[in-house]
Amino acid sequence: MAIVLEEGSLTAHVIIIARAMGVPVLGQVKDIRAQIAEGDPLLLDVPRGVLFVRPPDAVIEQFTEQVALRARRQAEYQKLRDLPAVSTDGETVALFMNAGLRTDLENLDESGADGIGLFRTEFQFLVSASLPRRERQTQLYHAVLAAAGNRPVTFRTVDIGGDKAVPYMNAGPEENPAMGYRALRLALGRKGLLKAQARALLEAAPGRTLRIMFPMVSEPWEFQEAKALVLEQLAAQMARGKEMPAELKFGAMLEVPALAEMLDIFLPQVDFLSIGTNDLVQFLFAADRSHPELAERYDWLSPAVLRFLKRVIVAADAAGKPVTICGEMGGRPLAAMAMIALGVRRLSITPAGVGPVKAMIRTLDVAPLAAAMDGWLRDGGNIRTRLVDWAERHSVKLG
């Protein structure tokens, strides 16, 4: 099974969810509905962004060879599963996986990920016909922690509303849903939703370390209010004699650029920070991530994006707060290479990306690339082409 869309982009939510479920998706195939008929055979090559309609035998033969080549590469990545992601000059990078469904859990061992750096709790809400009851939420979170064992799991509180509309919580149409009543804004406006989820998370992690991350934090007071709500639920449950987590760690997703202007005040309040590159890039460029005419217009490896990320990473390092890059950006070897050159040492990516990114890291000499990156950021040239050239000249494995 696969999905072909006339529109769409890599960071559109429908494509992220489909990829999380292991369904190949190809977007921006112009006029596809006019070119195919019922029963037409299709060949979908997602890595190259190619769709073949009624392919001839020669194309099928070539495609079969490509599938076999990719299978051999996957076998090579599998050999790296239990090896650390350490560069040739000794820099260790933690590779976590993104998840959101119970079916994702089997990928944790298979991928060799160091844990779950982003568990998207909203997936349970998006695939449900009605609001998931607290008991169902608790069961899911407990299953995630059990599958992870001693590996860390970071739960992002529910990110629905706006462009992730659910039928049982309709706030009405919005002209700019990505910038609307969604994520933490909605949760703080409907505190019963966040209270139920907080209680479910607390009940699912007795005696363990529980890592809770709030999405789309725009100002420090939002984080403070959400954290206080969780701590209220913790106190209430402890008063009832319930066994609670041994340790609570609170973090935030930096997706809204305004939060970067408050890092001196905000970083002392958090235990960790995650940068959500999907939303961050669209807000930096004021470009809808799902808009078909804009999907390829702005490069996430542009100097504007990388300079912004560098500023956040330097501030977090100075404050002693770990930073994780989440989103599609970190799961692509070339972009991950750029992130590591900026100083990132924690990536949370799709399970399928762990092997290729680890292979890249184990062939990368970080120090000279970091020095080169500093110069590239100053002159504002095309960083993507420079990274590709660097990888070729230094035998960095990009896939």
C-alpha positions as CSV (number, residue, x, y, z in Angstrom):
1,M,0.0,0.0,0.0
2,A,1.1,3.5,-0.8
3,I,-0.3,7.0,-1.0
4,V,0.2,9.4,-3.9
5,L,-0.9,13.1,-3.5
6,E,-1.3,15.8,-6.1
7,E,-0.3,18.3,-3.3
8,G,1.4,17.9,0.0
9,S,4.9,18.4,1.4
10,L,7.5,16.5,3.5
11,T,6.4,18.2,6.7
12,A,2.6,18.1,6.2
13,H,1.0,16.3,9.1
14,V,-0.8,13.7,6.9
15,I,2.6,12.6,5.4
16,I,4.3,12.5,8.8
17,I,1.5,10.2,10.2
18,A,1.6,8.0,7.1
19,R,5.3,7.6,7.4
20,A,5.0,6.8,11.1
21,M,2.7,4.0,10.1
22,G,5.2,2.7,7.5
23,V,3.1,3.8,4.5
24,P,5.2,5.2,1.5
25,V,3.9,8.6,0.5
26,L,4.7,10.8,-2.5
27,G,3.4,14.3,-2.7
28,Q,3.2,17.0,-5.3
29,V,2.5,14.7,-8.3
30,K,0.8,17.2,-10.6
31,D,-2.4,16.2,-12.5
32,I,-2.0,12.6,-11.3
33,R,-5.7,12.0,-11.2
34,A,-6.0,12.8,-14.9
35,Q,-3.2,10.4,-15.8
36,I,-4.3,7.2,-14.2
37,A,-7.3,4.9,-14.6
38,E,-8.8,2.3,-12.3
39,G,-6.5,-0.8,-12.2
40,D,-3.4,0.9,-13.6
41,P,-0.2,-0.5,-12.2
42,L,2.0,2.1,-10.5
43,L,5.6,2.1,-9.3
44,L,6.4,4.5,-6.5
45,D,10.0,5.5,-5.8
46,V,9.8,7.8,-2.8
47,P,13.5,8.4,-2.2
48,R,13.8,9.8,-5.8
49,G,10.4,11.4,-5.8
50,V,9.3,9.5,-8.9
51,L,6.0,7.8,-9.9
52,F,5.8,5.5,-12.9
53,V,2.3,4.9,-14.4
54,R,1.9,1.7,-16.4
55,P,5.7,1.1,-16.4
56,P,7.3,-0.9,-19.2
57,D,9.2,-4.1,-18.4
58,A,12.6,-2.3,-18.6
59,V,11.5,0.1,-15.9
60,I,10.2,-2.7,-13.7
61,E,13.5,-4.5,-14.1
62,Q,15.5,-1.4,-13.1
63,F,13.2,-0.7,-10.2
64,T,13.6,-4.3,-9.0
65,E,17.4,-3.8,-9.0
66,Q,17.0,-0.6,-7.0
67,V,14.9,-2.4,-4.4
68,A,17.6,-5.0,-4.1
69,L,20.3,-2.4,-3.7
70,R,18.3,-0.7,-0.9
71,A,17.8,-4.0,0.8
72,R,21.6,-4.5,0.8
73,R,22.0,-1.0,2.3
74,Q,19.4,-1.9,5.0
75,A,21.4,-5.0,5.8
76,E,24.5,-2.8,6.2
77,Y,22.6,-0.5,8.5
78,Q,21.4,-3.4,10.5
79,K,25.0,-4.4,11.2
80,L,25.4,-1.0,12.9
81,R,22.4,-1.4,15.1
82,D,24.3,-2.2,18.3
83,L,27.2,0.1,17.6
84,P,27.4,3.6,19.0
85,A,27.0,6.7,16.8
86,V,30.5,8.0,17.3
87,S,32.3,10.2,14.7
88,T,35.9,9.5,13.6
89,D,37.1,12.2,15.9
90,G,35.3,10.8,18.9
91,E,32.1,12.9,19.1
92,T,29.1,10.8,20.3
93,V,25.6,11.6,19.1
94,A,22.5,10.2,20.8
95,L,20.0,8.9,18.2
96,F,16.5,8.7,19.5
97,M,13.4,7.7,17.5
98,N,10.1,9.5,17.0
99,A,6.9,7.5,17.7
100,G,3.2,8.0,18.3
101,L,1.5,4.7,17.9
102,R,1.6,1.4,19.8
103,T,2.8,-0.3,16.5
104,D,5.9,1.9,16.6
105,L,7.3,0.3,19.7
106,E,8.7,-2.7,17.8
107,N,11.0,-0.4,15.9
108,L,12.8,0.6,19.1
109,D,14.8,-2.6,19.3
110,E,14.9,-3.1,15.6
111,S,16.4,0.4,14.8
112,G,18.9,0.4,17.7
113,A,17.7,3.8,18.8
114,D,18.8,5.1,22.2
115,G,15.3,5.7,23.3
116,I,12.2,7.7,22.2
117,G,13.0,11.4,21.9
118,L,9.5,12.4,20.9
119,F,6.4,10.4,21.6
120,R,3.6,12.3,19.8
121,T,0.7,11.6,22.2
122,E,-1.8,13.3,19.8
123,F,-1.7,10.4,17.4
124,Q,-4.0,8.5,19.8
125,F,-6.4,11.5,19.6
126,L,-6.1,11.8,15.9
127,V,-7.0,8.2,15.1
128,S,-9.9,8.0,17.7
129,A,-13.5,8.8,16.9
130,S,-14.0,10.2,20.3
131,L,-11.9,11.7,23.0
132,P,-9.6,8.9,24.4
133,R,-10.5,8.2,28.0
134,R,-7.8,8.6,30.7
135,E,-7.6,4.9,31.2
136,R,-6.8,4.3,27.5
137,Q,-4.2,7.0,27.6
138,T,-2.6,5.4,30.7
139,Q,-2.5,2.0,29.1
140,L,-0.7,3.4,26.0
141,Y,1.9,5.4,28.0
142,H,2.6,2.4,30.3
143,A,3.1,0.2,27.2
144,V,5.6,2.7,25.7
145,L,7.6,2.9,28.9
146,A,7.6,-0.9,29.3
147,A,8.9,-1.3,25.7
148,A,11.6,1.2,26.3
149,G,12.9,-0.5,29.4
150,N,15.8,1.6,30.8
151,R,15.9,3.8,27.7
152,P,14.5,7.3,28.1
153,V,11.1,8.3,26.7
154,T,10.0,11.9,26.2
155,F,6.2,12.4,26.0
156,R,5.0,15.5,24.2
157,T,1.6,16.5,25.6
158,V,-1.3,16.6,23.1
159,D,-0.8,18.7,20.0
160,I,-4.2,19.0,18.4
161,G,-6.4,21.8,17.2
162,G,-5.6,24.2,14.4
163,D,-4.3,22.2,11.4
164,K,-4.7,18.9,13.5
165,A,-8.5,19.1,13.9
166,V,-10.4,16.3,15.5
167,P,-14.2,16.0,15.1
168,Y,-15.0,15.8,18.8
169,M,-13.2,19.0,19.6
170,N,-14.1,21.4,16.8
171,A,-13.2,25.0,17.6
172,G,-14.6,26.2,14.3
173,P,-12.8,27.3,11.1
174,E,-9.6,29.3,11.3
175,E,-7.9,31.4,8.6
176,N,-4.4,30.5,9.8
177,P,-4.8,27.1,11.6
178,A,-1.1,26.5,12.0
179,M,-0.8,29.7,14.0
180,G,-4.2,29.3,15.7
181,Y,-5.8,27.7,18.7
182,R,-3.8,24.5,19.0
183,A,-1.3,22.5,21.0
184,L,-0.5,24.1,24.4
185,R,-2.7,27.0,23.7
186,L,-5.7,24.7,23.4
187,A,-4.6,22.6,26.4
188,L,-4.4,25.6,28.6
189,G,-7.7,26.9,27.4
190,R,-9.4,23.5,28.1
191,K,-7.6,22.5,31.2
192,G,-9.6,19.4,31.7
193,L,-7.9,17.9,28.7
194,L,-4.4,18.6,30.0
195,K,-5.3,17.5,33.6
196,A,-6.6,14.1,32.3
197,Q,-3.5,13.6,30.3
198,A,-1.2,14.7,33.1
199,R,-2.8,12.2,35.4
200,A,-2.6,9.4,32.8
201,L,1.1,10.1,32.4
202,L,1.8,10.1,36.1
203,E,-0.1,6.9,36.7
204,A,1.7,5.2,33.8
205,A,5.2,5.8,35.3
206,P,5.3,4.7,39.0
207,G,8.9,4.6,40.3
208,R,10.3,5.8,37.0
209,T,11.7,9.0,35.5
210,L,8.9,10.7,33.5
211,R,9.9,13.2,30.9
212,I,7.1,15.6,29.8
213,M,7.4,18.1,27.0
214,F,5.0,20.9,26.2
215,P,4.5,21.8,22.5
216,M,4.4,25.2,20.8
217,V,5.5,27.2,23.8
218,S,5.5,30.9,22.8
219,E,6.3,32.5,26.1
220,P,7.7,31.3,29.5
221,W,4.4,31.9,31.3
222,E,2.7,29.2,29.2
223,F,5.3,26.6,30.3
224,Q,5.0,27.7,33.9
225,E,1.2,27.3,33.9
226,A,1.4,23.9,32.2
227,K,4.1,22.7,34.6
228,A,2.1,23.9,37.6
229,L,-1.0,22.0,36.4
230,V,1.0,18.8,36.2
231,L,2.4,19.3,39.7
232,E,-1.1,19.9,41.0
233,Q,-2.1,16.5,39.7
234,L,1.0,15.0,41.2
235,A,0.2,16.4,44.6
236,A,-3.4,15.2,44.4
237,Q,-2.4,11.7,43.4
238,M,0.2,11.5,46.1
239,A,-2.4,12.6,48.7
240,R,-4.5,9.6,47.6
241,G,-1.5,7.3,48.3
242,K,-0.8,6.6,44.6
243,E,2.7,5.5,43.6
244,M,4.1,8.3,41.4
245,P,7.2,8.7,39.2
246,A,10.5,8.8,41.1
247,E,11.5,11.8,39.1
248,L,9.8,14.4,36.8
249,K,11.6,16.3,34.1
250,F,10.0,19.1,32.2
251,G,10.9,20.4,28.8
252,A,9.5,22.4,25.9
253,M,9.4,22.3,22.1
254,L,10.9,25.4,20.6
255,E,8.9,25.9,17.5
256,V,7.8,29.5,17.8
257,P,10.7,31.9,17.1
258,A,9.5,34.3,19.9
259,L,10.7,31.9,22.5
260,A,14.3,32.2,21.3
261,E,14.2,35.8,22.4
262,M,13.5,34.8,26.0
263,L,16.1,32.0,26.4
264,D,18.0,33.8,29.1
265,I,14.9,33.8,31.2
266,F,13.4,30.5,30.0
267,L,16.3,28.1,30.0
268,P,16.8,28.1,33.8
269,Q,13.2,26.9,34.1
270,V,13.4,23.8,31.9
271,D,15.3,20.5,32.3
272,F,15.7,20.1,28.5
273,L,14.8,21.7,25.2
274,S,13.7,20.2,21.9
275,I,13.7,22.1,18.6
276,G,10.7,21.2,16.4
277,T,12.1,22.0,13.0
278,N,9.0,21.3,11.0
279,D,6.9,24.1,12.5
280,L,9.9,26.3,13.2
281,V,11.0,26.6,9.6
282,Q,7.5,27.5,8.4
283,F,7.2,30.2,11.1
284,L,10.7,31.6,10.2
285,F,9.8,31.9,6.6
286,A,6.1,32.7,7.1
287,A,5.4,29.8,4.7
288,D,2.7,27.2,5.2
289,R,4.5,23.9,5.4
290,S,1.5,22.1,3.6
291,H,1.2,24.6,0.8
292,P,2.0,22.9,-2.5
293,E,3.5,26.0,-4.1
294,L,5.8,26.7,-1.1
295,A,6.9,23.1,-0.2
296,E,10.2,23.4,-2.3
297,R,10.7,27.1,-2.1
298,Y,12.5,27.4,1.2
299,D,15.5,25.3,2.0
300,W,15.7,24.1,5.6
301,L,19.5,24.2,5.2
302,S,19.5,27.9,4.4
303,P,21.8,30.2,6.4
304,A,18.8,31.8,8.0
305,V,17.6,28.6,9.5
306,L,21.1,27.4,10.5
307,R,22.0,30.7,12.1
308,F,18.9,30.6,14.2
309,L,19.5,27.1,15.3
310,K,23.2,27.9,16.1
311,R,22.1,30.7,18.4
312,V,19.7,28.5,20.3
313,I,22.2,25.7,20.6
314,V,25.0,28.0,21.9
315,A,22.6,29.5,24.5
316,A,21.4,26.0,25.7
317,D,25.0,24.7,26.0
318,A,25.9,27.7,28.1
319,A,23.0,27.0,30.4
320,G,23.8,23.3,30.6
321,K,20.5,22.2,29.1
322,P,20.5,19.4,26.6
323,V,19.0,20.1,23.2
324,T,17.4,17.6,20.9
325,I,16.5,18.2,17.2
326,C,13.1,16.7,16.4
327,G,11.4,16.6,13.0
328,E,12.0,15.5,9.5
329,M,15.2,17.6,9.2
330,G,17.3,15.5,11.6
331,G,16.4,12.2,9.9
332,R,18.1,13.0,6.6
333,P,21.9,12.4,6.7
334,L,22.9,15.6,4.9
335,A,20.7,17.8,7.3
336,A,21.9,15.7,10.3
337,M,25.4,16.4,9.2
338,A,24.7,20.1,9.3
339,M,23.1,19.8,12.7
340,I,26.1,18.1,14.1
341,A,28.4,20.7,12.7
342,L,26.3,23.3,14.6
343,G,26.9,21.4,17.9
344,V,23.9,19.2,18.1
345,R,24.5,15.9,19.9
346,R,21.0,14.6,20.2
347,L,18.6,13.8,17.3
348,S,15.1,12.3,17.4
349,I,14.1,11.0,14.0
350,T,12.1,8.4,12.2
351,P,13.1,4.8,13.0
352,A,14.1,4.3,9.3
353,G,16.5,7.2,9.6
354,V,18.5,5.8,12.5
355,G,20.6,3.5,10.4
356,P,21.5,5.9,7.6
357,V,22.3,8.8,10.0
358,K,24.4,6.5,12.2
359,A,26.3,5.4,9.1
360,M,27.0,9.0,8.2
361,I,28.2,9.9,11.7
362,R,30.6,7.0,11.9
363,T,32.4,8.4,8.7
364,L,32.3,12.0,9.8
365,D,35.2,14.1,11.2
366,V,33.2,16.7,13.1
367,A,35.9,19.3,14.1
368,P,37.0,20.5,10.6
369,L,33.4,20.5,9.4
370,A,32.3,22.6,12.4
371,A,35.0,25.1,11.6
372,A,34.0,25.2,7.9
373,M,30.3,25.6,8.9
374,D,31.2,28.7,11.0
375,G,32.7,30.3,7.8
376,W,29.7,29.3,5.7
377,L,27.3,30.8,8.1
378,R,29.2,34.1,7.9
379,D,29.2,34.5,4.1
380,G,25.6,33.4,3.6
381,G,26.3,31.2,0.5
382,N,24.6,27.9,-0.5
383,I,25.3,25.6,2.4
384,R,23.5,22.5,0.9
385,T,25.9,22.3,-2.1
386,R,28.9,22.9,0.2
387,L,27.8,20.0,2.5
388,V,27.4,17.7,-0.5
389,D,30.8,18.7,-1.8
390,W,32.4,18.2,1.7
391,A,30.8,14.7,2.0
392,E,32.2,13.7,-1.4
393,R,35.7,15.0,-0.7
394,H,35.9,13.5,2.8
395,S,34.1,10.2,2.0
396,V,31.2,10.8,4.4
397,K,28.5,8.2,3.8
398,L,25.2,9.9,2.9
399,G,23.4,6.7,1.7
